[in-house]
Amino acid sequence: MGCVLVTGASGFIGSHVLHDFVHHGWKAVAYSTFTSGYKAIEDIMDKVSVIRGDVSDPVGVMEALRRHDVDCIVHCASLLTAASQRRPRDAFKVNVVGTLNVLEGARVFDVKRVVYLSSTAVYGYTKEGEVVTEDHPKNPVTIYGATKLFSEHLGFNYFRDYGIEFVALRFPIVYGPWQSRRGFSSFKEIIEGPVEGRPVRIKEGGDQRYEAVYVLDVAHSIYLAAIREGVGGEAFNIGSGEMCSLHELADIVREMVPGADVEIGPGYDIAEPVRGPLDLSKARAKLGYEPKYSIKMGVRDYIDYLLGRKKLEYH
């Protein structure tokens, strides 16, 4: 086992990543601004070293790495799609300069591997139903997607020039417990609203199909990317292997939550590029990744957690 430093450790995905590594017996350093508090990691606070810091601050990143003998950095910290579009200067500062600071820190302190949370936003628009491989042309249509692609190129350069084992994981929509409303929140609203007894009304976009992946599969894929040999300088698609529309998601929730009041308008969400299903064969072959949760299974696990029927089980 080694020591992992997780940036954005108090965020949606970062908090699950921290839990997954702790579950596997790693020492862990939680590096985050903690603007959303400590609630998502309060149950493991006695097992992690907590550092309040911002990835856009190079001194803070260097100091965190100086204080701990880190084997792997998982770089989760990021300004998300809507905020990036509204605040492009901040998006560049956090998403690109922050990645550069992490890579420089890894170079200076001889950190072997950096696992980077990228996004299918790097692909931009694809034909509906077209299977998307990692070699698909990259044409991001959002500032967020552009910052993710820029950061990938930075990482691959650090791999070639300095030998840092940079691994980029491209995720579609990620859903699950602890998600904030700052990300793609339609899945969150459709699932959590009925559980909380609230009506859900979404004006449009019910026909658009998305690949979505449960956050526990995401956390496990990141752990695999940290431990597998021979994957430096590579990018991987990570998903569930399933497409789902908001209408279909609402039907799944209605099966599980009696009386769920969900209404979604037809059509497509013009803010979300149409993307076909992801080809996961490379992740299967090189990382040993296999999604554990179908969308229906993920929704069931999410709802059971919200209702207090079970705890989250990292794998």
Backbone torsions as a table, in degrees:
resi	resn	phi	psi	omega
1	MET	NA	155.8	-178.6
2	GLY	-128.1	-158.4	177.9
3	CYS	-121.6	127.8	179.6
4	VAL	-114.0	138.6	170.2
5	LEU	-108.7	124.3	-178.6
6	VAL	-109.8	117.1	173.4
7	THR	-83.3	151.8	-176.1
8	GLY	63.8	33.9	-170.2
9	ALA	-69.8	-16.2	178.6
10	SER	-96.0	-1.7	-179.1
11	GLY	-81.2	-177.6	-175.9
12	PHE	-55.7	-63.0	-177.7
13	ILE	-75.4	-41.5	-177.1
14	GLY	-57.1	-38.4	-179.4
15	SER	-67.6	-36.4	176.5
16	HIS	-70.3	-37.7	176.8
17	VAL	-59.7	-45.1	179.5
18	LEU	-58.6	-45.6	178.3
19	HIS	-61.3	-40.8	-176.7
20	ASP	-64.8	-44.2	179.3
21	PHE	-66.6	-40.4	176.4
22	VAL	-61.9	-40.6	177.2
23	HIS	-57.3	-34.8	-179.4
24	HIS	-90.1	8.5	172.1
25	GLY	87.6	12.5	179.2
26	TRP	-80.5	150.9	162.9
27	LYS	-72.9	144.1	-174.6
28	ALA	-138.4	141.1	175.6
29	VAL	-117.7	122.2	179.3
30	ALA	-96.6	111.6	-178.7
31	TYR	-113.4	117.3	-174.4
32	SER	-164.5	161.1	172.4
33	THR	-74.9	-21.9	-179.4
34	PHE	56.0	34.9	177.0
35	THR	-65.7	-25.4	178.4
36	SER	-94.6	8.4	178.0
37	GLY	87.1	-166.6	-173.6
38	TYR	-114.4	6.5	-170.2
39	LYS	-56.5	-42.4	-174.6
40	ALA	-68.0	-18.2	-179.1
41	ILE	-122.0	12.0	-174.6
42	GLU	-63.9	-26.3	-178.9
43	ASP	-75.9	-13.1	178.6
44	ILE	-122.0	15.6	-177.6
45	MET	-59.4	-29.1	-179.9
46	ASP	-78.3	-6.1	-177.1
47	LYS	-111.9	-0.6	-177.9
48	VAL	-129.2	156.0	171.4
49	SER	-94.2	126.9	-174.6
50	VAL	-105.8	127.5	177.2
51	ILE	-128.6	121.7	175.7
52	ARG	-83.7	119.7	-178.1
53	GLY	-167.0	168.2	-177.0
54	ASP	-120.4	131.6	-178.1
55	VAL	-65.9	-20.4	178.5
56	SER	-77.3	-5.3	177.3
57	ASP	-100.1	104.1	-175.9
58	PRO	-63.1	-33.9	-179.5
59	VAL	-65.0	-42.8	179.5
60	GLY	-63.0	-42.0	178.9
61	VAL	-63.8	-45.7	-179.8
62	MET	-62.2	-40.9	-178.6
63	GLU	-65.3	-40.2	178.6
64	ALA	-61.9	-41.5	-180.0
65	LEU	-73.4	-29.9	177.4
66	ARG	-66.8	-35.3	-175.3
67	ARG	-79.1	-17.5	-175.0
68	HIS	-133.2	142.8	178.1
69	ASP	-86.5	89.0	-170.0
70	VAL	-93.8	133.2	176.9
71	ASP	-94.0	-29.8	-175.9
72	CYS	-147.9	138.2	171.6
73	ILE	-108.6	129.3	170.2
74	VAL	-105.7	113.1	-171.9
75	HIS	-97.5	95.6	-179.0
76	CYS	-99.0	-24.1	-172.0
77	ALA	-60.6	130.9	-177.2
78	SER	-166.6	147.6	167.1
79	LEU	-85.1	131.2	-171.1
80	LEU	-84.1	-177.4	-166.2
81	THR	-57.5	-56.5	-174.7
82	ALA	-64.3	-44.0	179.5
83	ALA	-64.7	-37.5	178.5
84	SER	-64.2	-38.4	-179.1
85	GLN	-69.0	-35.7	179.6
86	ARG	-77.2	-31.4	-172.3
87	ARG	-131.8	70.6	-174.1
88	PRO	-60.8	-34.4	179.3
89	ARG	-64.8	-43.1	177.1
90	ASP	-65.7	-36.1	178.9
91	ALA	-61.2	-43.3	179.0
92	PHE	-66.1	-40.6	-178.0
93	LYS	-64.0	-46.5	-176.9
94	VAL	-79.5	-49.8	-169.9
95	ASN	-78.9	-35.4	-177.5
96	VAL	-99.6	-55.4	179.4
97	VAL	-62.8	-37.4	176.8
98	GLY	-59.9	-42.0	177.1
99	THR	-65.0	-42.0	177.6
100	LEU	-59.7	-42.1	178.8
101	ASN	-62.5	-40.2	178.0
102	VAL	-64.3	-44.8	-179.4
103	LEU	-65.4	-41.1	177.4
104	GLU	-64.2	-41.2	176.9
105	GLY	-61.1	-41.3	178.0
106	ALA	-63.1	-39.2	179.8
107	ARG	-66.4	-47.3	-175.6
108	VAL	-66.5	-38.7	-174.5
109	PHE	-104.3	17.2	172.9
110	ASP	55.1	43.9	173.8
111	VAL	-77.6	126.9	-171.8
112	LYS	-66.2	-43.3	-170.6
113	ARG	-137.4	144.4	172.2
114	VAL	-124.6	120.2	174.4
115	VAL	-100.2	122.0	-172.9
116	TYR	-109.8	130.4	176.7
117	LEU	-85.2	99.2	176.6
118	SER	-96.4	-159.9	-171.7
119	SER	-155.1	152.8	172.3
120	THR	-67.3	-7.1	174.5
121	ALA	-61.7	-18.1	178.0
122	VAL	-66.3	-22.8	-177.5
123	TYR	-81.3	-27.6	-174.8
124	GLY	73.0	-144.5	-178.6
125	TYR	-78.0	139.0	169.8
126	THR	-132.0	165.9	179.0
127	LYS	-70.6	141.2	179.4
128	GLU	-61.1	128.5	-179.9
129	GLY	88.8	-10.7	-180.0
130	GLU	-73.8	127.7	178.6
131	VAL	-73.3	129.5	-173.3
132	VAL	-104.9	115.7	174.2
133	THR	-93.6	171.8	178.9
134	GLU	-65.6	-21.4	-179.3
135	ASP	-88.2	0.7	179.9
136	HIS	-58.5	143.7	178.7
137	PRO	-52.3	141.7	-179.1
138	LYS	-101.7	117.6	-179.4
139	ASN	-146.2	68.8	-176.2
140	PRO	-60.7	141.6	-177.8
141	VAL	-112.9	7.5	175.1
142	THR	-127.9	158.3	176.0
143	ILE	-62.3	-39.8	177.4
144	TYR	-57.0	-49.3	179.6
145	GLY	-61.3	-38.9	179.0
146	ALA	-64.9	-39.8	179.3
147	THR	-68.0	-33.9	177.9
148	LYS	-67.1	-42.7	179.9
149	LEU	-67.2	-42.2	176.6
150	PHE	-56.6	-46.4	-177.9
151	SER	-64.9	-36.8	175.1
152	GLU	-59.0	-45.7	-179.3
153	HIS	-62.6	-39.3	175.1
154	LEU	-58.1	-47.7	-177.8
155	GLY	-63.1	-41.3	-179.9
156	PHE	-67.7	-32.0	174.3
157	ASN	-67.0	-41.2	177.4
158	TYR	-65.7	-30.3	174.9
159	PHE	-67.0	-47.4	-177.8
160	ARG	-68.3	-41.8	-172.0
161	ASP	-89.2	-30.3	-173.5
162	TYR	-123.4	-3.2	176.5
163	GLY	77.8	12.1	177.1
164	ILE	-74.2	126.9	-176.8
165	GLU	-77.9	86.9	-177.8
166	PHE	-89.4	126.5	179.5
167	VAL	-125.9	123.8	179.6
168	ALA	-104.7	129.6	176.8
169	LEU	-112.3	122.8	-177.4
170	ARG	-100.1	112.0	-176.2
171	PHE	-103.3	144.6	168.8
172	PRO	-84.2	-145.9	175.3
173	ILE	-66.7	131.6	177.4
174	VAL	-113.6	132.8	-179.8
175	TYR	-131.6	158.7	178.5
176	GLY	148.3	178.7	-179.1
177	PRO	-58.6	148.0	173.9
178	TRP	80.3	9.4	177.7
179	GLN	-72.4	136.8	176.2
180	SER	-85.4	173.6	177.4
181	ARG	-84.9	2.9	-177.6
182	ARG	-81.5	-18.9	179.3
183	GLY	-94.1	-156.0	175.8
184	PHE	-72.5	103.4	-166.7
185	SER	-101.6	0.8	-179.2
186	SER	-61.9	-43.5	177.9
187	PHE	-60.8	-45.3	179.5
188	LYS	-58.1	-46.6	-175.9
189	GLU	-67.0	-42.5	-178.0
190	ILE	-65.7	-32.5	-179.5
191	ILE	-86.5	-47.4	-173.4
192	GLU	-78.1	-33.0	-179.2
193	GLY	-54.8	-56.3	179.3
194	PRO	-61.0	-37.3	178.8
195	VAL	-61.3	-36.3	-179.9
196	GLU	-87.8	0.9	178.7
197	GLY	79.2	20.0	-179.5
198	ARG	-101.1	142.1	171.5
199	PRO	-70.8	147.2	179.8
200	VAL	-118.3	126.6	178.9
201	ARG	-128.6	117.4	176.9
202	ILE	-122.3	124.8	-168.0
203	LYS	-64.9	-41.8	-174.3
204	GLU	-153.6	172.8	174.6
205	GLY	97.7	7.9	-174.7
206	GLY	-66.7	-21.2	-176.7
207	ASP	-91.3	-14.8	-177.3
208	GLN	-72.1	132.5	-177.8
209	ARG	-100.5	138.5	-178.0
210	TYR	-125.4	149.7	162.1
211	GLU	-86.3	130.9	-179.6
212	ALA	-132.3	145.6	-176.3
213	VAL	-133.1	138.3	-178.6
214	TYR	-72.2	142.7	-171.6
215	VAL	-63.4	-27.0	178.0
216	LEU	-69.5	-34.3	173.0
217	ASP	-67.8	-37.9	177.2
218	VAL	-60.7	-49.1	-179.1
219	ALA	-59.6	-40.5	-179.3
220	HIS	-69.0	-37.0	178.4
221	SER	-62.7	-35.9	179.0
222	ILE	-68.3	-41.3	176.0
223	TYR	-60.5	-43.9	178.6
224	LEU	-61.5	-40.5	179.5
225	ALA	-65.0	-24.3	179.1
226	ALA	-80.1	-25.7	-172.0
227	ILE	-108.9	-18.1	-176.6
228	ARG	-74.9	138.8	178.0
229	GLU	-84.9	151.6	172.4
230	GLY	75.3	22.7	-178.9
231	VAL	-115.6	6.8	176.8
232	GLY	-61.6	142.9	180.0
233	GLY	77.3	16.7	-176.4
234	GLU	-116.4	154.4	171.4
235	ALA	-118.3	144.5	-177.5
236	PHE	-134.6	136.5	166.7
237	ASN	-77.1	134.8	176.3
238	ILE	-128.3	124.6	179.8
239	GLY	-156.2	-161.8	179.4
240	SER	-104.2	-15.2	-173.9
241	GLY	81.6	8.4	-178.4
242	GLU	-127.9	145.7	171.6
243	MET	-105.4	149.7	-177.6
244	CYS	-152.5	132.8	173.8
245	SER	-90.5	166.4	177.0
246	LEU	-65.1	-35.2	175.4
247	HIS	-60.9	-44.9	179.8
248	GLU	-65.1	-39.3	177.4
249	LEU	-62.3	-43.0	179.3
250	ALA	-61.2	-38.9	178.0
251	ASP	-63.5	-40.4	177.8
252	ILE	-61.4	-44.1	-179.2
253	VAL	-65.2	-39.6	179.5
254	ARG	-61.7	-33.7	177.3
255	GLU	-64.8	-31.9	-171.5
256	MET	-100.0	-22.4	-178.5
257	VAL	-123.6	97.7	-180.0
258	PRO	-56.4	134.8	178.6
259	GLY	80.7	8.9	179.2
260	ALA	-57.1	126.4	-177.4
261	ASP	-107.3	92.7	-176.0
262	VAL	-127.8	124.8	175.7
263	GLU	-127.8	127.0	-178.1
264	ILE	-129.7	130.4	178.7
265	GLY	-70.2	162.0	-178.2
266	PRO	-79.4	-177.4	172.5
267	GLY	89.6	-158.7	-172.3
268	TYR	-124.1	152.3	176.2
269	ASP	-87.5	109.5	-174.4
270	ILE	-67.0	-17.4	179.9
271	ALA	-81.5	-12.8	-177.3
272	GLU	-111.7	118.7	177.6
273	PRO	-60.8	143.8	174.7
274	VAL	-74.3	127.9	178.2
275	ARG	-133.3	140.0	176.3
276	GLY	-77.4	179.9	178.4
277	PRO	-65.6	151.7	179.9
278	LEU	-85.9	140.6	171.3
279	ASP	-82.2	116.3	-176.6
280	LEU	-100.2	7.1	-171.8
281	SER	-63.2	-34.8	-179.9
282	LYS	-67.2	-43.4	178.4
283	ALA	-65.1	-36.6	177.6
284	ARG	-64.1	-44.8	-174.3
285	ALA	-72.9	-42.2	-171.3
286	LYS	-98.8	-30.1	-179.6
287	LEU	-100.8	-18.0	-172.4
288	GLY	74.0	24.2	-178.1
289	TYR	-81.0	133.2	173.5
290	GLU	-143.1	118.3	-179.1
291	PRO	-60.8	131.0	179.8
292	LYS	-85.4	-29.6	-171.4
293	TYR	-110.5	119.4	163.3
294	SER	-68.1	169.9	179.4
295	ILE	-61.9	-42.5	179.6
296	LYS	-63.4	-41.3	178.9
297	MET	-66.3	-39.3	178.9
298	GLY	-65.0	-42.4	178.6
299	VAL	-64.1	-41.4	178.2
300	ARG	-61.3	-45.3	-180.0
301	ASP	-62.9	-42.2	179.1
302	TYR	-60.3	-49.0	-178.6
303	ILE	-65.4	-43.0	178.7
304	ASP	-60.5	-37.9	177.3
305	TYR	-65.4	-45.8	-179.0
306	LEU	-61.0	-35.0	-178.5
307	LEU	-86.1	1.3	178.4
308	GLY	75.8	18.3	-178.2
309	ARG	-80.2	-22.6	-177.0
310	LYS	-157.7	161.2	172.9
311	LYS	-93.7	161.0	177.2
312	LEU	-71.7	138.3	-177.2
313	GLU	-116.6	109.0	179.0
314	TYR	-82.9	145.5	-173.2
315	HIS	-129.3	NA	NA
